[in-house]
Amino acid sequence: MKIFNYLVLLATLSASTAYANPNNTCEGQNLRKTFASGAAWNFCWTIRAQEGLVLSQVHYQAPYGTYRRVLGEAALAQIQGNFDDALVGSTFVSTQIGLGGNNSLSLKPQDCPSGTLQNFNGRPVLCTRNLQSGYLYKYEDRQRQSERYEISTNAKIGSRLYTLRWTFHENGTLEPAIGLSGTLPSVNTSNAAFGWPLNTQGTIASSFLDHYLWRLDFDLDSTASNDVVEEIISTPSADKLRKTRSFSIVQTEVGRRFEPEIKRFWRVRDGAIHGGNGIGYISYEIVPNAYDQSRANPFNEPWLSNDIWFTTFKNCERFAIDNSNTTNCASSVNQFTDNEPLNQADVVVWYKHTQHFLPRGEDSNLIGTRWSSFQLVPRDWNAQNMF
């Protein structure tokens, strides 16, 4: 039977820590990126023992636009690992092992080509890079090229390597991502740390699922406690020739699924501030990337039954799963949704993405990096295109 021999590290982890309300607290070190256009991002970053890379007080400003807050705090709030053969139970990487501490790797210049290394506790653990992103828009001869600013850290967990990456686009789009890489264990290895054995013919004997869950504390503009979640649905007619749109405000804490049959999406908007000239409230839309594997839930666990969850801020709700070490708080995100009012509240979004990994011959002995990500895209942040 496969075992996760790195679980011996559990004894070295202390109980989960409750942190102060981040609405007005910038934790760690400040970074500011100003693009040639005048657009700018400003935020703080730190490395926590369990979550690894954590952002706080994330602000964006379009060229000649208003400087506004987007997020009070943001982090990957859990990795749940499962083997397809179910011979080993779930492993909760963030809480049982941790993505920070000694598992957060010191980086070398080759880990950050054309970038800058940033230190945490005396070690270079964060890579920051300025990159080109191609067209911001193009129509005939009218066009604009754009840039992006990326930050990333690496964490080694057994035979796997996870890269936590946040991309700050010039147009205000924010993209959280996690990259899976590492090595395949040797042939006939039956006790590979977080790995999978190969038989004597070199045939891969098992594959696995990773469930990634992010925690995003939206604190739009200067007031954290007046945000609103809107659900927008485009329902096709029976003949599929027309679509009918509907808008509704999510009134209480809830979990939702992406449905391929309809166009359903959500935006978190401010309860008071408009983008200008009478247009809609400033907001950020949640845009999935490649969520085709996200319905996988082999053990029918309730916290994996939805693709996205909306809750109100509570200090002790730190991890989407295995949150039981905190004080006076529920264990998993499905228990966080206990029908509290969500309208005009301090909204927290929990986003799930599932990665099903079936090893290929080409992965031996280095796994080709596989990325899981989604986007937060501004809507009505400005009265017009500031570019």
Steps between C-alpha positions, in 0.01 A plus 500: 500500500617852428565713804570870538822472694531873533218493755769470764527874456163541668653493843700811419198716411329706763127558510351733241543865587217751499606828343369847552229628269698598190261771383735779603819306560787463254686184600862452400688696236361754257539476121388755244504456123441803279475432125616744233133585435459622859291200608618369836460215749587531867486218758679329786626143507618254763572129540296313761591154620184338367363709213838597363468820293232737635401839355333784687368848423502452122431828318471585130505830315432540128687775311362835627244298697407467865723305738272233650528187709401166349587240766563517871674163497551210259667159518481138393297365792547125450636227277317170539678203344330169409625195311259357244518150650390634843752278683616808689263754654500871431803706588451866585830647391459856631399409853676167546830585333511868409610693191721740698777458753774261389275372220523841331811471285782751480517624142803544278542749213418226247164457676416860417631583150496874425339551841579611852525280810334621820605381846284373784666424835838534334433260211417578134159337463302732270561567130359817344503546122380750240370325188333584170140381457423574136196691379299690754272572208522513120267610224654562157776757562383583851683289752681499830752254640481427871716386788458288809676469834548152646602386847564136591635266766589129496412239763639145503261236637649151475561427131275786389582864448227762517545850358265763645465784251301822486486700176409869507393614154531859385124522433407409859450125453641286780581132442577258786667175386671189629743293296558129565838348412761277666629151429365151447623244755728220387369168365381262773486776761201416715546760773555812292434823683190653342572298188382198307676166442589350165489128434794298366395572142503873571120526477354772716291340772304795634399858437370767733278800553604831649227733622617860534287742701572874517373747759433855374391766748347773283516846657415722204598865534530651849216315673530125556151429633273612214579263214236315299507174301299502177412186303446550127346217294441477125246222442465366143158455344378154402619551140837635624460812283446753776613559855318667786707677762414521865669686784467425868674596821627209709333574832652239731814287522490227238694261275450495123601291197608600155246354258601432136138516383465866589724803520517563874752724664544720802643837577584657835405867493517791738176601666549873448773603252434536127767498231400847382245673273214301647621157382484190719659441836870424503546124506717199423370207296616146582606327176588126503778348292476137383269375776406182311645275772360689795185291545715207618418407859582129549408482869189722472643748745266794563775765478572389143137491391510856363740695281473826693382608844401842633524575872530796732835572660585317821845521651536129565379376159851463358501170313237356266548150646659372822431827676433316828812621683368854519299624798119500496474453127364243255724244330420547129363756260162328462453553875600865469187557287255510790246737345642828627404812300741566212351814347695814598756294694872424516499235225743208485515288183628141511593375153567132419701360210571129450798357315488132398851377430550187292879460456638469148815333376625852424482584872774253591694619684395865510133594498409761242351794694121508503328825590166555670369855510206738477460874449353796684400751233391861574154610384393865501815590691519806277248690289700424185806314375789685664747359245 
